[in-house]
């Protein structure tokens, strides 16, 4: 769970950013500041009180001490929080130079903010921490739900969308299966069919059925393409080999 500080001199933008952050179940606490001076005072007080601060969502253009200058000062802290820049202007170069975790363009989109939170969470995770912290945002009747990658049993192509099947629900995400496969490469997902991507952690059985190989995945029986059978079997063996 993350503890973050959001800094922006534009009060409506700051309120919206704080609201979106508080909707994310991975964020434990959100503090706000409307200028760099207040942000510095808040951070110094947090350090004095022994409070943890994992990240700062920082507007770039502010009167007085701007976001880039504040970021440089933060970099001098004994254990500086990670930075995420928020700007109406492209600041990729400055973000890279200041080792920011991410940068967001205004107006901030919920799904893009969710990705920034994921990157922040990964950046502050201790060495050896579970790599399955990644979540994927899905839209549900005006709400954004974050589905953990490790909870996905399998994904199947559905036109321009992908259906994510978990133990208790199915979610629709606007993304190609090929893009999802690239994103989750090396995370225990294997293509078993032209239209199906499977999380090997949820495979309970591999067997022959009517001359074809099928998998039991999360209570469902999924066919394996003949072309991919050997590759799937080899990957399953590698996955569970001591």
Buried (B, 14 or more C-beta within 10 A) or exposed (E): EBBBBBBBBBEEBBEBBBEBBBBBEBBEBBBBBBBBEEBBEBBEEBBEEEEBBBBBBBBBBBEEBBBBEBBEBBEEEEEBBBBBBBBEEEBEEBBEEBEBBBBBBBEBEBBBBBBBBBBBBBBBEEEEEEEBBBBBBBBEEEEBBBBEBBBBBBBBBEEEBBBBBBEEEEBBBEBBBEEBBEEBEEBBBBBBBEBBBBBBBBBEEBEEEEEEBBBBBBEEEBBBBEEBBEBBEEBBEEEEEE
